[in-house]
Amino acid sequence: MVRLHGVGKRYGRGKPVLTGVELEIPRAAVIGIVGTNGSGKSTLLRILARVSAPSSGTIEGAPPVGYVPDRFPASTRMSALAYLRHLGRMSGVSDVDARAARLLERLALAGGPRTPIKQLSKGNAQKVGLAQALLTDPDLLVLDEPWSGLDPAAHGVLGELIADTRERGASVVFTAHDEEVAQQHASRVFRMADGVLRESAPTVRIVLRGGGDVPWTEVAARDGDQLELAVPAERVDKVLLDALQRGWSVLAVAR
Ligand SMILES: Nc1ncnc2c1ncn2[C@@H]1O[C@H](COP(=O)(O)OP(=O)(O)OP(=O)(O)O)[C@@H](O)[C@H]1O
């Protein structure tokens, strides 16, 4: 659906932020991007959302996009509902009022849909941002750190909205600071570093009890006679067999 090839970005005369990003986004994919502050995640998402142009490289495919920037910027006296109605009408959404009200209710917007946007907290403004991005059922949903600022209840709803989007055949690209959150929601996770994306292998959590040698480098935690390992998916069978042979009991294996 979208294919980025050798995408680079440089702001003015500064050092390039992106140097050669390769990324393929097929239909019904959920792609998570992690990376340190300033590594260029937001820059890449702005390019995907087409609010910024790359300095080099090519982008194939231009599906309709819904975009939530890292800070939803609307500061208006309009209510959340009036704002969404306005955007929906501009985009030709037919049942805009009902759709907007449904989305805001699902996201549990504090104060209800008639609250003026400029009075909303960061998290609640973020919910209006999510609603505007979903209003048109875009083929590509681009979410910049959508978990930041949301309360735990809204985290669950966001996970459902991402899953619903994938189920209707659309794709989602999001950034996250927490790799575990990214692995939980994405079908593939990439790490941004040195201006390029590298796929980050999913890890599997193995909890062992008992005792014996600990020959593994992947120890995540140790508590009394329990040992927790975070193991790359392709090593799970080998580590489990090894653990049993060394006298450990397997308490849990989870993604
Ligand atoms: N409009 C701009 N003009 C000049 N430099 C910019 C601009 N936007 C971003 N940058 C620079 O590009 C680099 C990457 O920024 P970007 O916001 O893409 O990183 P990020 O990975 O999203 O960071 P964070 O995790 O802190 O959100 C930073 O050094 C930043 O200062």
Residues whose N, C-alpha, C, O or C-beta is under 5 A from the ligand:
A	BS01	LIG	Y11 V17 G35 T36 N37 G38 S39 G40 K41 S42 T43
